[in-house]
Amino acid sequence: MKIKEKEFEDTLQDLKALAAQLGAKVRFEKGDFKGGYCILKESKVIVINKMTNLQRKVMILSAALKELGVDKIYLTPKIREFIDEMAETN
């Protein structure tokens, strides 16, 4: 799947909205880490290194959403394909 930079920006926003729908907060922080899904004080949190590139942010968020369990909820075909493909390459 070839994706333009603008599509990554739009997809990142869609994925953040999906995370909120699943009850997870997305945080962009600086540090020596890649990022991923965790539970912090009983809250679902997806932490992403804000210094990484846009494509990597989308890949990390996709993998975290896959881990949260998006299989049983409706997603647009484009977003589902994106999550499946990006989660595999992460």
N, C-alpha and C positions, 0 to 999 in steps of 0.2 A: 504494500500500500504506500503510494507516494503522497506525502502530505506537505502542504505549504506552511510557511511560518504563521500566517494569519489563521489557518485552520487549527494549529496547535494552541494559539491564544484562545480561540473560541471553544475548543475542546476542553482546555483547562478550566474555563469558567463553567462549562456544562458538568464536568466531573466534580468540581467544588460544590455545585448545587446538588448533585446526586449524593455526595458525602453528607451534606446537611440533611437531606431527606432521610438518610440512613441513621441520623443521629450522631454523626462523627464531625468533629471540628478539625479543619485543616489549618495547620500552622506552618509558616515559612520562617525558619530560624537559621542563624549562622552557626557553624561548628564543623567539626571533623567527623561527619557522618553522611551517609547517603540519604536515609530517610525510610519511612515505613509506618505501618499501623501499630499502635500500642494502646493499652488501657492505662490511664493515669487517674488515680483517685476515682475509680469507677466511671470515668468518662472515656468515650472512644475518641482517640486523637490520631490524626495522621500528620506526622512531622516530615517536612521536606526541607532539604538544605536550600536556602534561598540563593546561594551562590552558584548553583548548578544551572545548566542551560535549560531552556524551555522544554525541549524534547525530553530530557531526562526527568524533569518535574512531572510531565504528563505520564511517563512510563512508571514512575514511582507511585503516583496517585492511582493509576490504573491497577497496578499490582495490589495496592492496599485495598481498593474497592473490591477486587476479586476475592481477597481474603475475608473481607467483611461479609461477602455473600450477596452477590447481585443476580444469582442464577434464577431466583424465584420472583423477581420483580420485573415489571415491564421497563424495557429500555428501547430507545429507537434503534433500529438495525445498525445505523452508523456508529452509535455509541457502544453498543454491544460488541460489534466487530473490533472497534478500537480498543476496548478493554481487553478482549481476548487476545488480540495480537500484541498489544504493548505489554501485557502481563507475562506473555511467553518469552519476550525478549529481555525482560528485566533480570 
